[in-house]
Amino acid sequence: MRHGLLLLASLVLSACATPAPAPRPVAPENLLHDAAFEARPVPAQPDVFAVSAPMRRYLESDIAAQLREQGRLRGLVAALESHAQLRLDYESSVTRTAAEAFAARAGNCLSLTVMTAALARELGLQVSFQRVFSEPVWSRSNDTLYASGHVNIVLEPSAMGDARSLDRVRGIVVDFMPGADLRRQRSHEIEAHTVVAMFMNNRAAEALNRAALDEAYWWARGATLQDARFLEAFNTLGVIYVRHGDLAHAERVFAHVLTLETENVSALANLAGTLERLGRPAESRALRQRLQQIEAQPPFHFFDLGMAALKRKEFAAARDHFARELQRNAFYHEAHFGLAVAYLALGRTGPAQKHLATALETSTSRREHDIYAAKLAWLRARAER
């Protein structure tokens, strides 16, 4: 049986209890191999959120009365939900820009999310994106396994408010995944540039599935440059190198991911397959054994253990659990914050400051940023006394 390469084709989260230094994103330039691929016209900054003339006409004419009567927020959400108005269909196979999804009236969750963001911004609404933590949906094509994750969007009234009281409501989550259970979702806010990286990574995966390796490379390259913390793009890049026969480059890319997330299951599986192709079966077997141990634990297992340990005031155990969680999800700000709290309770001010600073750096909402900034300022002032 051939070992399939795990290719993260959509918005998927990756998957030593001893504390490790907080990782920093690494500039991807040293992992690129432009000379090996023919140039393809892939935009460095794709117009993912660009609003087309038909989209403006739709807002200004088709649903103008609805927006006036219900308010911009509720009016837009009602239009998105009504099959009689936008007639949106879920189509998982193609990733489209906002304008393309609107024209086709179809797209995957990412395509429909960016279309919604573009329409909402045109109306002056506030937009934030969420990455949903859930088990990936797997598919297979030839010898490649594709794991597809999920993203949704939160719409809120503009900061200036709306003249209509009906529009003065809290944020509304818009989710296009069929059967999505919003009440049970665990999510994390992400920034717009990460969404663009996800878009480019999806395009890379779709090109790879067509065996268009040159095009796939340039899309994946763009995704790594768009957001160095979006490690799925590096995984995709590594798979492209394997398909292209550049095994040494593939090994370097997968190793790069594992320096940041030592328990990234996709990178571990892909590196194991690459080492086997390079004639290093013993190293490959060791990685596969390690992978079996990691996959026995569900997502957020160690984070939840850390939170429970904090509540019991078992700070050494909490420290170890949060450190283990960061080996699976290196840029999860809440795990860095939990680790900072544990270190502070243990009297380790230096490591507490470091992880609190990383939580501040990796936070994605203004509220989180302000909380971490205030706590970090307090901790630094205390250390200077």
N, C-alpha and C positions, 0 to 999 in steps of 0.2 A: 504493500500500500504506500502510495506516495504521500509525503508530508506536504500538505498545502501551505502556501505562504499566506499568512494573515495580512490582509490589506485593509486598512481602515478607510472605508470608502465614504464615510459620512462623519457625523458629529459624535464621535465615540470617545469615552473616557478610558484611560488605561486601567488596564485593570483599573537583621541585626537590630534587633531591639535596641542596640546602642545608639545614642544620639549621633547624628552626622552633621557636618557643616551644611548650612542652608545653601542649596544650589542656586546658581545664577544662570540666566539664559545665556547661551553661547552664540556668538555671531556665526551664522551658518556658512559664510563664504568659503571656509576651508573644507567644507564637505561637498561643495559643488564640483561638477565635472563637465563644464560647458562644451569643451572641445570634442567630447565623445558623441555629441548629439547635433543633428542638423537644426539650424535655427527655425523656429516656428513663430508666427505672428500672434503671440500671447500677450495681452496687455499687462503691463506692470501694475497698473491701477485700474482694474476693470470697473465699469460703471454699474456696479451691482444694484445700487439704490436709485439710479436715474429715473426720473418721472417722464413718461412719454406724453405726447399730445393727447392720445386717446384716454390716458389715465386722468389728465386734467379735465377733459370734457366730461368724463364720467362723474367727477366730483362736482363740477360746476353746473351740470345740466341733469344728468340721469338721477342722481340722489340728492340734489340741492334742497328740494322741499323736505326730504326726510331729515337732512342734517339740521335744517332750521327748526323743525318740529321736535326732534328728539335730542338735539344737541350734537355736536361733532363727534364726540366719543361714542355715545350709544347709537347714533345714526350709522356710523361706519361699521361698528360691530354687528349691527342688525343686517347691514348689507352683506357682510362677509358670511354671516350664518344662513342667509336666505338663498336657497338654490334657485329661486325665481329671479334673483337679481344678478349676482355675479356668476352663478352657476359654476362654482369652482369644483374641480375634480382632483382627487389625490392621485399623483402619478410618481412612483418612487424611482423610476429608471433614469430620469433626466433632471439635471440641475439647471435652472434658468435664472436670468436676471429678473429684477422686478418687472421691467417692461415686457420681457418675453413671457413671463408667467401670466401677466395680465392679458396679453394678446392671445395666449393659448387657453386661458382660463383653467390652467392645470399646472401641477408641479409637485415636487416632493415637499417635505415639511420645511426645508431650508428655503426653497424657491418661494413658497407661499408666505413664509415669514418675512423675507426681504420685500416682497410685494406689499405686504401689509404695512411694513415700516415706511416704505416710500409714500404710500397713500396717507398714512397718519401724519408724517412730517409735513406733507403738503398742506394738511389741514391745521398745522401748528400744534399738534398733540405731542406729548412727551413719549418717547419710546425707549424701552430697555429690553435687552435680549437675555434669555435664560437657556443654559445648557441643562438638560434634564438627565439626572443620573438614573439609568435603568439598564436592564440587561440588553445588550445589543441584539439586533435581529441579524441572523447569519444567512448568507447565500453563497453559492459556489459557482464559479465559471472556470472550466478547465482545471488547473492545479492551484487556483487562487481562491482563498476564502475571503469574503467581504463581510465586514461587521458594520452595520449601520446603526447609528445612535440617533439622538433626537434633540431638537431645539425648538423653543417657542418664544413668544413675545408678550410683553406687558405694555398696555396702552394706558396713559393717564392724561387728564386734562392739562392744558398748557399752564405754565407757571402764572400767567396773567389771569387765568380763570376764563370761564365762559359766561356770557350774559344769561344763559338759560340755567335755571337751578337744576334741571334734569341732568346737566352735564357735570355738575359738581359732585362727582362720585369718586370712589377710590379706584385704583388701577384695576383693569380687567385683563386677565390672561387669555390670550387667543392661541389656541393649539389646534393644529391641523392633522395631527396623527389620529387615524381612525381608532376609536375605542380608548382614547387617552383618559385616564382617571386623574383629574387635576388634584383631587383631595389627597391622593396618596403619593403624588410626585415629590421627589426630592430634587431641588434644582440649585443652580449657582449662576449668578449674573455674570455676563461676559460683555466685552466691549465690541463696538462695531468693527474694529480692525480684525478681531478674532473671527467674526462672522465672515468677513471677506476672505480670510485665510481658509476657513472651512469651505467656502464656495470654490476657491481655486483647488483645494484638495479634492473635492468632489469631481471637478472637471478632470483632474489628473487621473482619478480612478476610472472614470468613464472612458477616457482615452486609452488607458491601459487595457481595459476590457475589450476594446476594439483592436488591440495590438498596435496602436499608434504610439510607439514608445517615445519618439521625439517630441510629439505634442504633450504626452504625459509628463515627460521630464520638465518642460518649461512651465507647465501649470504647477507641478509640485515645487519646483524651484521658487516660483513666485509666492507660493503659500509659506514656505520657510522664511522668506524675507519679510513677508507681511507680519508674521507673529512668531518670533523665535521660541515662544513658550507653547505653541500649539504643536505638541510632539507627534501627533498623528501624521502631520505633513512630512516629518522626517522619516517616519515609518514607511509612508508611501514612497518617498524618494528612494529608500533602501530597497524596496521591492522592485522598483523600476530598474535599479542597478543590477539586481539579480537577473531579471528578465533580459537585460542587455548583455549579460555576461561579465559585468564589472564586479566580481565578487569581493575583491579587496576594498573597493569603495563602499559596497554594501555593508561589509563588516564594520567599517569605521562609522557609518551612519547609525547602525543599530547599537554599537557600543556607546555612541554619543547619547542616545536616548537613555541607555541604562546607567550612564553616569549621573543623570538627573533623576531618574526613577528606576531604582534597582529592581523593582518588582513589576515593571511594565510587561504584561504578559505577551503582548503582540511582538514587542522587540525581542523578548527572550525566545519566543517560538521562531521568529524569523532568523535570529542569530544562530540558533541551533541548526536550522536547515542550511544556512550559509556555510557554517563550519563543516557540516557533513559534505557539502559539495566541494569544499576546499581540501578534503581528505584528512579531516581532524575529528574522527568519530568519537574519541574519548571525551573531548571537550563538548561535543554535541550532546552526548548521553548525559553528561553532568548537568547541562542546562535543562534538558527535558525532565530530569528528575526534580530539579529545583522548581520547574514550572508546575509539575503535578502537585507539589506541596502548596504553592501559592494559590492555585486555582481552587483549592479546597475551602478557601475563605471567601465569603461574599463581599461585594463592595461596601466600604465604610465600616467593615467589621472592627478594625483597630481604632478608628475614630470613635465609634460608639463605646468601645471598651474604655478608651481614654476619658470620655465624658463621664461614664459611670464611676471610674476611679476618682475623678475630681470630686464628684458629689460625696464619695465616701472619705474624702481627704487622704486618699492613698496616692500621694503626689509622685513618688518614685515609679509606681506602676503606671500612672497616667503619663509620665514623661516617656516611658518606654513604648506605650501604646501609640502615642501621637507620633513619635519618631518612626515607628513602623509604618503608620499610615502615610507618612511623607515619602516613604520608599515606593509607595504605589501611586501617589498623586502629589508630585513635588511642589506644585504651586497652589495648593488648597489653603487659602488664607486662614480658615477657621482652625485647621490643624496646627498651623504655625502659632496662632493665638493661644490655643490650648496648651501647646508646648511652652510658650512664654509664661503662662499662668503657673504651670507645674514647676518650672525652673525658679520662678519668683518665690513660690511657697517653700522650695528647697534651699532658699538663700543664695541662689546662683544668679546674681543680677546681670552679669555679663551676657550669658546665653539668653536670658530672658529678654534683654534689650535687642539682641540680634534677631531673635525670632519674631518679636513684636514689630521690628522694623521691616522684616520680610512680609509679615501679615499686612502692614500698611502698604508696602510696595505692590503686593499682589491683590489687594482688595479691588473690587470692581464697582462699588456703589459709593456715592457720596456719604451716605450714613455710616457705612463701615469704615470708610477712610477717616471720617471725623472722630469716630470712637477710638480707633487705633492711634491716631495722631495725638489725641488728648492723653491717652494712657502712656504713650511713649514719652511725651513731654514730661508727664508726672514722674515717670521712672528715671528719666535722665536728671531731672531736678533733684530727685532723692539721692541719686548716685553722687551728685556734686556736693552734697552737704558735708 
